[in-house]
Amino acid sequence: MGEENGNSGSGISQKREPAIRFLVESALRSVLSKSQSDKPRSREEWVAYLAEAMISESETSHHAAISSLVASGVSSEEVFQKYIPAVSRFLGEMWVGDKASFVDVTVGAARLQALFRNKAQPGEAGWLTRSIPLGQSVLMIVPNFENHSLGAFVAADQFRRHGLWVHMAIGLEDEEIAALIETSGFSLLGITAATPKSVEKCRKIVEYLKTKVEHCPPIAIGGFAVEDAEAVERVTGADFAVKSVREAVERAELSTVAGSALLDA
């Protein structure tokens, strides 16, 4: 019976095949067109797109989103040094604007931090190449009252790109930080401050370290809360407040890798 209808067992008559093929092709073109129109076009749209992927229920969507960004022509260095910090700020804005829950933002921040932790180490293949350390080191301090640590990870990666060793001190008590400084040859101490309240609380840490550590390295305050650097310096007693890693390196007069294409954090 299939042969009598001319469908040769396909279940579709030969007369109907061209029409069905046309409908399928039209549907595919429509899907492709929609996919292309939905693709982010501007940097702001990419940041929003990545932020949504970071808080998605899918465990892999943020990796796919970043891969799409790189495929669009953005370098992996720019992804880590420009886009990820922007996504972090965007997530914070979503939380403040009640567009994302605390859980959503926490999940997103954890995934952003994981991206930095999982990057290749020196000598390994990865999205970013690392500089050869020059012997100087930085202690990045994330106080135990600070809920946002992504900025410290971004800054730490920038310091490494300048050729500096970086040690992370997350959630340590003041006594533990002092003991760590006493047993290590740090050239700079960096304290992250994400909010004005954090700035006020940093004063206690700065006072303690400068009082208890015999040879205390310069202390720099950095983070989203540093808008008026002079005001932050007055409040905290830090040697300087900075808005970028490059500024911290210059103010502390640290030796860095000469001739490198370095980006500000």
Backbone as numpy.savetxt, mean C-alpha at the origin, in Angstrom:
# Nx Ny Nz CAx CAy CAz Cx Cy Cz
-34.61 -39.40 -38.35 -35.43 -38.21 -38.35 -34.57 -36.96 -38.35
-33.39 -37.02 -37.63 -32.49 -35.87 -37.61 -32.02 -35.54 -39.01
-31.75 -36.57 -39.85 -31.25 -36.31 -41.20 -32.35 -35.70 -42.06
-33.64 -36.12 -41.83 -34.73 -35.56 -42.62 -34.88 -34.07 -42.36
-34.62 -33.64 -41.11 -34.73 -32.22 -40.79 -33.48 -31.44 -41.18
-32.45 -32.16 -41.63 -31.22 -31.53 -42.09 -30.36 -31.01 -40.97
-30.53 -31.54 -39.74 -29.73 -31.01 -38.65 -28.58 -31.93 -38.29
-28.47 -33.12 -38.91 -27.35 -34.05 -38.72 -27.09 -34.31 -37.25
-28.17 -34.41 -36.46 -28.00 -34.76 -35.05 -27.66 -33.58 -34.17
-27.60 -32.38 -34.70 -27.22 -31.22 -33.88 -28.39 -30.70 -33.07
-29.62 -31.05 -33.45 -30.78 -30.53 -32.75 -31.18 -29.17 -33.26
-30.46 -28.58 -34.23 -30.77 -27.28 -34.78 -30.78 -27.39 -36.30
-31.83 -26.90 -36.92 -31.91 -26.99 -38.37 -30.86 -26.10 -39.01
-30.42 -26.49 -40.20 -29.41 -25.72 -40.92 -29.91 -24.32 -41.24
-31.23 -24.17 -41.44 -31.78 -22.85 -41.76 -31.70 -21.92 -40.56
-31.78 -22.52 -39.33 -31.77 -21.68 -38.15 -30.37 -21.38 -37.65
-29.36 -22.17 -38.09 -28.00 -22.00 -37.58 -27.45 -20.59 -37.80
-27.57 -20.00 -39.01 -27.03 -18.65 -39.20 -27.67 -17.62 -38.27
-29.00 -17.74 -38.06 -29.68 -16.78 -37.19 -29.21 -16.91 -35.75
-29.05 -18.15 -35.28 -28.60 -18.39 -33.90 -27.16 -17.92 -33.73
-26.32 -18.22 -34.75 -24.93 -17.78 -34.70 -24.86 -16.26 -34.60
-25.74 -15.58 -35.34 -25.77 -14.11 -35.31 -26.15 -13.60 -33.92
-27.14 -14.28 -33.29 -27.55 -13.87 -31.95 -26.44 -14.08 -30.94
-25.73 -15.20 -31.04 -24.62 -15.49 -30.12 -23.51 -14.46 -30.27
-23.14 -14.19 -31.54 -22.08 -13.22 -31.78 -22.48 -11.83 -31.29
-23.75 -11.49 -31.48 -24.21 -10.18 -31.01 -24.14 -10.10 -29.49
-24.50 -11.19 -28.83 -24.45 -11.22 -27.37 -23.01 -11.08 -26.88
-22.09 -11.78 -27.55 -20.67 -11.70 -27.16 -20.14 -10.29 -27.36
-20.52 -9.66 -28.48 -20.07 -8.29 -28.72 -20.62 -7.35 -27.66
-21.88 -7.60 -27.23 -22.49 -6.77 -26.21 -21.77 -6.90 -24.89
-21.42 -8.15 -24.51 -20.69 -8.40 -23.26 -19.32 -7.75 -23.30
-18.63 -7.91 -24.43 -17.30 -7.33 -24.58 -17.36 -5.82 -24.50
-18.36 -5.24 -25.16 -18.50 -3.79 -25.14 -18.75 -3.28 -23.73
-19.61 -3.98 -22.99 -19.90 -3.60 -21.61 -18.67 -3.72 -20.74
-17.89 -4.82 -20.97 -16.68 -5.02 -20.19 -15.69 -3.89 -20.41
-15.55 -3.48 -21.67 -14.61 -2.42 -22.00 -15.08 -1.08 -21.44
-16.40 -0.83 -21.47 -16.90 0.44 -20.98 -16.81 0.52 -19.47
-16.86 -0.65 -18.77 -16.79 -0.67 -17.33 -15.35 -0.55 -16.83
-14.37 -0.72 -17.68 -12.97 -0.68 -17.27 -12.61 0.72 -16.82
-11.96 0.86 -15.66 -11.56 2.19 -15.18 -10.71 2.91 -16.22
-10.90 4.20 -16.32 -10.18 4.99 -17.31 -9.20 5.97 -16.67
-9.57 6.54 -15.55 -8.72 7.52 -14.90 -8.05 6.91 -13.66
-7.06 7.62 -13.12 -6.39 7.14 -11.92 -7.38 7.04 -10.76
-8.27 8.02 -10.64 -9.26 8.00 -9.57 -10.18 6.80 -9.69
-10.58 6.47 -10.91 -11.45 5.31 -11.10 -10.73 4.01 -10.77
-9.44 3.95 -11.09 -8.66 2.76 -10.76 -8.54 2.60 -9.24
-8.32 3.70 -8.54 -8.19 3.64 -7.08 -9.49 3.13 -6.47
-10.63 3.65 -6.93 -11.93 3.19 -6.43 -12.15 1.72 -6.76
-11.75 1.33 -7.98 -11.91 -0.06 -8.43 -11.08 -1.00 -7.56
-9.84 -0.61 -7.28 -8.96 -1.44 -6.45 -9.49 -1.52 -5.02
-10.00 -0.41 -4.51 -10.54 -0.40 -3.15 -11.71 -1.37 -3.02
-12.60 -1.36 -3.99 -13.73 -2.30 -3.97 -13.25 -3.74 -4.02
-12.20 -3.98 -4.80 -11.65 -5.34 -4.90 -11.02 -5.78 -3.58
-10.42 -4.82 -2.86 -9.76 -5.14 -1.60 -10.74 -5.60 -0.53
-11.97 -5.12 -0.58 -12.96 -5.48 0.44 -13.96 -6.51 -0.09
-13.70 -7.02 -1.28 -14.59 -8.02 -1.87 -14.56 -9.32 -1.07
-15.66 -10.08 -1.14 -15.71 -11.38 -0.47 -14.77 -12.38 -1.15
-14.46 -12.13 -2.41 -13.54 -13.00 -3.12 -12.13 -12.83 -2.60
-11.40 -13.92 -2.44 -10.03 -13.87 -1.94 -9.03 -13.55 -3.04
-9.48 -13.55 -4.29 -8.53 -13.35 -5.39 -8.85 -12.13 -6.25
-9.97 -11.49 -6.01 -10.37 -10.40 -6.89 -9.38 -9.24 -6.86
-8.76 -8.98 -5.69 -7.82 -7.86 -5.63 -6.55 -8.15 -6.43
-6.16 -9.43 -6.47 -5.01 -9.80 -7.30 -5.34 -9.59 -8.78
-6.55 -9.97 -9.17 -6.97 -9.80 -10.56 -7.05 -8.31 -10.91
-7.52 -7.51 -9.97 -7.64 -6.07 -10.21 -6.27 -5.44 -10.42
-5.31 -5.83 -9.60 -3.96 -5.29 -9.74 -3.33 -5.75 -11.05
-3.56 -7.01 -11.40 -3.04 -7.52 -12.67 -3.60 -6.73 -13.85
-4.89 -6.37 -13.77 -5.51 -5.57 -14.82 -4.88 -4.18 -14.90
-4.58 -3.63 -13.73 -3.95 -2.31 -13.70 -2.58 -2.35 -14.35
-1.80 -3.37 -14.02 -0.47 -3.52 -14.61 -0.59 -3.75 -16.12
-1.59 -4.54 -16.51 -1.80 -4.81 -17.94 -2.19 -3.55 -18.71
-2.74 -2.56 -18.00 -3.14 -1.32 -18.66 -1.95 -0.41 -18.93
-0.77 -0.81 -18.44 0.42 -0.01 -18.70 1.06 0.62 -17.49
0.46 0.44 -16.31 1.02 1.00 -15.08 2.13 0.08 -14.57
3.28 0.63 -14.24 4.40 -0.19 -13.77 4.11 -0.72 -12.37
4.75 -1.84 -12.04 4.55 -2.43 -10.71 5.07 -1.50 -9.63
6.12 -0.74 -9.93 6.64 0.21 -8.95 5.59 1.27 -8.63
4.91 1.76 -9.66 3.89 2.78 -9.45 2.70 2.21 -8.69
2.41 0.93 -8.92 1.32 0.28 -8.18 1.58 0.36 -6.68
2.82 -0.03 -6.28 3.15 -0.07 -4.87 3.39 1.31 -4.27
3.99 2.20 -5.05 4.39 3.49 -4.48 3.32 4.57 -4.60
2.39 4.42 -5.51 1.38 5.45 -5.73 -0.05 4.95 -5.51
-0.38 3.83 -6.16 -1.77 3.39 -6.13 -2.17 2.78 -4.78
-1.32 1.93 -4.22 -1.68 1.29 -2.96 -1.86 2.30 -1.82
-0.96 3.27 -1.67 -1.21 4.30 -0.65 -2.52 5.05 -0.90
-2.82 5.33 -2.18 -4.06 6.03 -2.52 -5.27 5.17 -2.17
-5.16 3.86 -2.39 -6.26 2.94 -2.04 -6.46 2.92 -0.53
-5.36 2.95 0.21 -5.44 2.97 1.67 -6.22 4.20 2.14
-5.89 5.36 1.57 -6.62 6.58 1.95 -8.08 6.49 1.54
-8.34 5.90 0.38 -9.71 5.78 -0.12 -10.54 4.90 0.82
-9.94 3.80 1.31 -10.64 2.93 2.24 -10.99 3.69 3.52
-10.05 4.52 3.98 -10.33 5.33 5.17 -11.48 6.29 4.94
-11.52 6.88 3.75 -12.61 7.79 3.41 -13.94 7.05 3.32
-13.90 5.81 2.80 -15.12 5.00 2.74 -15.66 4.72 4.14
-14.74 4.45 5.07 -15.14 4.16 6.45 -15.75 5.41 7.09
-15.07 6.56 6.96 -15.57 7.80 7.54 -16.93 8.17 6.94
-17.09 7.91 5.63 -18.34 8.24 4.96 -19.41 7.17 5.06
-19.20 6.18 5.93 -20.16 5.08 6.14 -20.46 4.32 4.85
-19.46 4.27 3.95 -19.63 3.50 2.72 -18.99 2.12 2.83
-18.31 1.89 3.94 -17.70 0.58 4.20 -17.67 0.38 5.71
-17.85 -0.86 6.14 -17.85 -1.16 7.56 -16.42 -1.27 8.09
-16.30 -1.29 9.41 -14.98 -1.46 10.02 -14.36 -2.78 9.59
-15.18 -3.81 9.50 -14.68 -5.13 9.07 -14.16 -5.06 7.64
-14.93 -4.39 6.76 -14.50 -4.25 5.37 -13.14 -3.58 5.28
-12.99 -2.47 5.99 -11.74 -1.71 5.94 -10.60 -2.51 6.54
-10.87 -3.25 7.60 -9.84 -4.08 8.21 -9.36 -5.16 7.25
-10.31 -5.80 6.57 -9.95 -6.82 5.58 -9.14 -6.20 4.45
-9.59 -5.05 3.97 -8.88 -4.38 2.89 -7.47 -4.01 3.28
-7.30 -3.46 4.49 -5.96 -3.07 4.96 -5.06 -4.29 5.11
-5.62 -5.40 5.60 -4.83 -6.62 5.77 -4.34 -7.14 4.41
-5.19 -7.04 3.41 -4.78 -7.50 2.07 -3.71 -6.58 1.48
-3.82 -5.29 1.74 -2.80 -4.36 1.25 -1.46 -4.64 1.91
-1.47 -4.90 3.22 -0.24 -5.21 3.92 0.36 -6.52 3.42
-0.51 -7.49 3.12 -0.03 -8.77 2.62 0.70 -8.62 1.28
0.25 -7.67 0.48 0.91 -7.43 -0.80 2.36 -7.02 -0.58
2.61 -6.21 0.43 3.98 -5.79 0.73 4.78 -6.94 1.33
4.17 -7.69 2.24 4.89 -8.79 2.87 5.28 -9.86 1.88
4.45 -10.07 0.87 4.67 -11.16 -0.08 5.53 -10.77 -1.27
5.99 -9.53 -1.30 6.87 -9.14 -2.39 8.19 -9.88 -2.27
8.86 -10.03 -3.41 10.12 -10.77 -3.41 11.17 -10.07 -2.57
12.02 -10.86 -1.93 13.14 -10.35 -1.17 14.32 -10.10 -2.09
15.35 -9.42 -1.61 16.52 -9.14 -2.45 17.08 -10.41 -3.09
17.33 -10.35 -4.37 17.89 -11.48 -5.08 16.85 -12.40 -5.68
15.58 -12.16 -5.36 14.50 -12.97 -5.89 13.75 -12.20 -6.95
13.06 -12.94 -7.82 12.27 -12.28 -8.86 11.02 -11.71 -8.22
10.61 -10.56 -8.65 9.41 -9.97 -8.08 9.02 -8.73 -8.84
7.96 -8.06 -8.39 7.49 -6.86 -9.06 8.46 -5.71 -8.90
9.18 -5.67 -7.77 10.11 -4.57 -7.53 11.51 -5.10 -7.28
12.49 -4.38 -7.78 13.87 -4.70 -7.45 14.24 -3.95 -6.20
15.17 -4.52 -5.43 15.56 -3.90 -4.18 16.96 -3.31 -4.29
17.22 -2.27 -3.51 18.54 -1.67 -3.48 19.43 -2.45 -2.52
20.72 -2.39 -2.74 21.67 -3.03 -1.84 21.85 -2.13 -0.63
21.60 -2.63 0.58 21.71 -1.79 1.76 23.10 -1.18 1.90
23.18 0.04 2.42 24.43 0.76 2.55 24.96 0.76 3.98
24.38 -0.04 4.85 24.89 -0.14 6.20 24.09 0.65 7.22
23.31 1.64 6.79 22.49 2.40 7.72 21.13 1.75 7.87
20.51 1.98 9.02 19.23 1.31 9.29 18.23 2.26 9.91
16.96 1.93 9.72 15.85 2.74 10.22 14.93 1.85 11.05
14.48 2.37 12.18 13.49 1.66 12.98 12.14 2.32 12.75
11.22 1.59 12.14 9.86 2.09 11.91 8.99 1.66 13.08
8.46 2.64 13.81 7.68 2.37 15.02 6.20 2.59 14.74
5.41 1.54 14.93 3.95 1.66 14.88 3.47 1.52 16.32
3.11 2.62 16.98 2.73 2.59 18.40 1.56 1.65 18.67
1.46 1.19 19.90 0.39 0.25 20.23 -0.99 0.90 20.22
-1.05 2.24 20.20 -2.35 2.92 20.12 -2.74 3.23 18.68
-1.88 2.91 17.73 -2.14 3.20 16.32 -2.81 2.02 15.65
-4.00 2.25 15.08 -4.76 1.17 14.44 -4.39 0.97 12.98
-3.75 1.96 12.37 -3.44 1.90 10.95 -1.93 1.76 10.76
-1.49 0.63 10.23 -0.06 0.39 10.07 0.38 0.33 8.61
-0.57 0.44 7.67 -0.19 0.33 6.26 0.81 1.41 5.86
0.62 2.62 6.36 1.53 3.70 6.01 2.96 3.38 6.40
3.13 2.70 7.52 4.47 2.32 7.97 5.09 1.31 7.02
4.29 0.38 6.49 4.80 -0.60 5.54 5.21 0.08 4.24
4.41 1.05 3.81 4.75 1.80 2.59 6.06 2.54 2.79
6.19 3.22 3.95 7.41 3.97 4.23 8.61 3.04 4.33
8.43 1.89 4.96 9.53 0.94 5.10 10.02 0.48 3.73
9.11 0.24 2.82 9.50 -0.18 1.48 10.27 0.94 0.77
9.86 2.18 0.99 10.55 3.31 0.39 11.97 3.44 0.94
12.13 3.28 2.25 13.46 3.33 2.85 14.37 2.25 2.27
13.82 1.06 2.07 14.62 -0.03 1.49 15.05 0.30 0.07
14.19 0.97 -0.66 14.53 1.35 -2.02 15.63 2.41 -2.04
15.78 3.12 -0.94 16.87 4.07 -0.81 18.18 3.38 -0.40
18.11 2.08 -0.15 19.31 1.33 0.23 19.51 1.24 1.73
18.44 1.35 2.52 18.54 1.33 3.97 17.90 0.07 4.54
18.50 -0.44 5.61 17.88 -1.54 6.34 16.70 -0.99 7.13
15.63 -1.75 7.23 14.45 -1.31 8.00 14.01 -2.40 8.95
13.82 -2.03 10.20 13.28 -2.95 11.21 11.93 -2.41 11.65
10.91 -3.27 11.67 9.56 -2.86 12.05 9.34 -3.15 13.53
8.87 -2.14 14.27 8.51 -2.31 15.69 7.03 -2.00 15.82
6.22 -3.04 15.86 4.76 -2.88 15.84 4.17 -3.22 17.21
3.51 -2.25 17.81 2.81 -2.48 19.07 3.69 -2.73 20.28
4.96 -2.31 20.24 5.87 -2.53 21.37 5.66 -1.46 22.44
5.93 -1.82 23.68 5.90 -0.85 24.76 7.13 0.06 24.66
7.05 1.22 25.30 8.15 2.17 25.23 9.47 1.55 25.70
9.40 0.75 26.78 10.60 0.12 27.31 11.21 -0.85 26.30
10.37 -1.55 25.59 10.87 -2.51 24.59 11.52 -1.78 23.42
10.93 -0.65 23.02 11.51 0.13 21.93 12.88 0.66 22.34
12.97 1.17 23.57 14.24 1.71 24.06 15.31 0.63 24.09
14.94 -0.56 24.57 15.90 -1.66 24.64 16.38 -2.06 23.25
15.47 -2.04 22.28 15.81 -2.38 20.91 16.78 -1.37 20.33
16.57 -0.09 20.64 17.45 0.96 20.13 18.84 0.83 20.74
18.89 0.51 22.03 20.17 0.40 22.73 21.05 -0.71 22.16
20.42 -1.76 21.64 21.18 -2.91 21.15 21.37 -2.90 19.63
20.92 -1.83 18.97 21.03 -1.75 17.51 21.58 -0.38 17.11
22.17 -0.34 15.94 22.76 0.92 15.48 21.88 1.67 14.51
20.66 2.02 14.93 19.75 2.70 14.04 20.22 4.13 13.76
20.05 4.55 12.52 20.42 5.91 12.13 19.23 6.86 12.20
18.04 6.30 12.26 16.82 7.11 12.29 15.68 6.31 12.90
14.85 7.00 13.67 13.64 6.39 14.21 12.45 7.07 13.55
11.54 6.28 12.99 10.35 6.82 12.36 9.11 6.37 13.11
8.26 7.30 13.48 7.01 6.98 14.18 5.84 7.37 13.28
4.93 6.45 13.06 3.79 6.74 12.20 2.62 7.28 13.01
1.98 8.32 12.46 0.83 8.94 13.11 -0.25 9.16 12.06
-1.39 8.50 12.24 -2.46 8.58 11.24 -3.51 9.63 11.56
-3.62 10.03 12.83 -4.66 10.97 13.22 -4.08 12.01 14.19
-4.76 13.15 14.36 -4.31 14.15 15.33 -4.16 13.59 16.74
-5.04 12.68 17.14 -4.92 12.06 18.45 -3.63 11.26 18.56
-3.25 10.62 17.47 -2.00 9.86 17.47 -0.81 10.79 17.66
-0.88 11.97 17.05 0.20 12.95 17.18 0.40 13.32 18.64
-0.70 13.58 19.34 -0.61 13.95 20.75 -0.01 12.83 21.58
-0.37 11.60 21.28 0.13 10.46 22.05 1.59 10.17 21.74
2.05 10.57 20.55 3.44 10.33 20.18 4.41 11.11 21.06
3.93 12.21 21.65 4.80 13.03 22.50 5.37 12.21 23.66
4.56 11.34 24.24 5.02 10.51 25.36 6.16 9.59 24.91
6.01 9.00 23.72 7.05 8.09 23.22 8.35 8.85 22.98
8.23 10.01 22.33 9.42 10.81 22.03 10.14 11.21 23.32
9.39 11.69 24.31 9.97 12.11 25.58 10.68 10.94 26.26
10.04 9.78 26.24 10.62 8.61 26.90 11.93 8.20 26.23
11.91 8.12 24.90 13.11 7.67 24.19 14.27 8.65 24.36
13.97 9.94 24.29 15.04 10.92 24.42 15.59 10.98 25.84
14.77 10.55 26.80 15.21 10.55 28.20 15.96 9.27 28.56
15.49 8.14 28.06 16.02 6.84 28.48 17.15 6.32 27.60
17.17 6.70 26.34 18.20 6.18 25.42 19.39 7.14 25.43
20.55 6.62 25.76 21.73 7.46 25.91 22.11 8.17 24.61
22.17 7.41 23.54 22.49 8.01 22.24 21.28 7.79 21.31
20.30 8.63 21.47 19.05 8.47 20.71 19.21 9.03 19.30
18.92 8.22 18.27 18.99 8.71 16.90 17.92 9.78 16.66
17.99 10.52 15.56 16.94 11.48 15.23 15.58 10.79 15.13
14.55 11.47 15.59 13.20 10.91 15.56 12.35 11.70 14.57
11.74 10.99 13.64 10.89 11.62 12.63 9.46 11.13 12.80
8.52 12.04 12.73 7.10 11.70 12.76 6.57 11.80 11.33
5.89 10.77 10.88 5.31 10.78 9.54 3.93 10.17 9.55
3.23 10.28 8.44 1.89 9.70 8.36 0.86 10.71 7.89
-0.37 10.27 7.78 -1.44 11.11 7.26 -1.71 12.33 8.12
-1.35 12.24 9.42 -1.65 13.35 10.34 -0.69 14.52 10.18
0.38 14.33 9.44 1.36 15.41 9.29 0.92 16.35 8.18
0.18 17.36 8.55 -0.22 18.40 7.61 0.60 19.67 7.85
0.68 20.05 9.11 1.51 21.19 9.51 2.73 20.63 10.23
3.84 20.49 9.52 5.03 19.84 10.07 5.55 20.55 11.32
5.60 21.88 11.29 6.11 22.62 12.43 5.25 22.42 13.67
3.94 22.36 13.47 3.03 22.15 14.60 3.23 20.77 15.20
3.41 19.76 14.35 3.64 18.39 14.83 4.95 18.31 15.60
5.96 19.00 15.12 7.26 19.00 15.81 7.13 19.64 17.19
6.36 20.72 17.28 6.18 21.40 18.57 5.42 20.50 19.56
4.38 19.85 19.07 3.54 19.02 19.94 4.29 17.78 20.43
5.02 17.13 19.53 5.65 15.84 19.86 7.06 15.97 20.41
7.76 17.03 20.05 9.15 17.13 20.44 10.08 16.34 19.55
9.54 15.84 18.43 10.36 15.08 17.49 11.35 16.01 16.80
12.42 15.43 16.28 13.43 16.23 15.59 12.85 16.85 14.33
12.01 16.11 13.64 11.32 16.67 12.49 10.10 15.84 12.13
9.12 16.51 11.52 7.93 15.85 10.99 8.01 15.95 9.48
7.69 14.87 8.79 7.88 14.82 7.34 6.64 14.27 6.64
6.53 14.62 5.37 5.43 14.15 4.56 5.86 13.09 3.56
7.16 12.81 3.49 7.65 11.80 2.55 8.91 11.18 3.09
9.22 9.99 2.59 10.45 9.30 2.98 11.67 10.06 2.47
11.57 10.60 1.28 12.69 11.36 0.74 13.05 12.52 1.68
12.04 13.20 2.20 12.28 14.31 3.11 12.95 13.82 4.39
12.51 12.67 4.90 13.12 12.12 6.12 14.59 11.79 5.88
14.88 11.19 4.72 16.26 10.84 4.38 17.13 12.09 4.30
16.60 13.13 3.68 17.36 14.37 3.53 17.56 15.07 4.86
16.49 15.13 5.67 16.60 15.82 6.96 17.57 15.10 7.90
17.58 13.76 7.83 18.47 12.98 8.69 19.87 12.83 8.09
20.05 13.33 6.86 21.33 13.27 6.15 21.85 11.84 6.06
20.96 10.94 5.65 21.33 9.54 5.49 21.95 9.30 4.12
22.87 8.34 4.06 23.47 7.95 2.78 22.51 7.04 2.04
22.28 7.33 0.76 21.35 6.52 -0.02 22.00 6.09 -1.33
21.30 5.26 -2.04 21.80 4.77 -3.32 21.77 5.91 -4.32
22.92 6.30 -4.80 23.00 7.43 -5.73 22.54 7.02 -7.11
21.84 7.94 -7.77 21.45 7.72 -9.16 20.22 6.85 -9.31
19.56 6.46 -8.23 18.37 5.62 -8.34 17.17 6.48 -8.69
16.22 5.86 -9.37 14.95 6.54 -9.66 14.04 6.30 -8.47
14.03 7.24 -7.52 13.33 7.04 -6.27 12.05 7.85 -6.26
11.01 7.27 -5.71 9.71 7.91 -5.65 9.37 8.24 -4.21
8.69 9.34 -3.99 8.27 9.71 -2.64 7.13 8.82 -2.19
7.08 8.54 -0.91 5.98 7.77 -0.34 4.78 8.67 -0.11
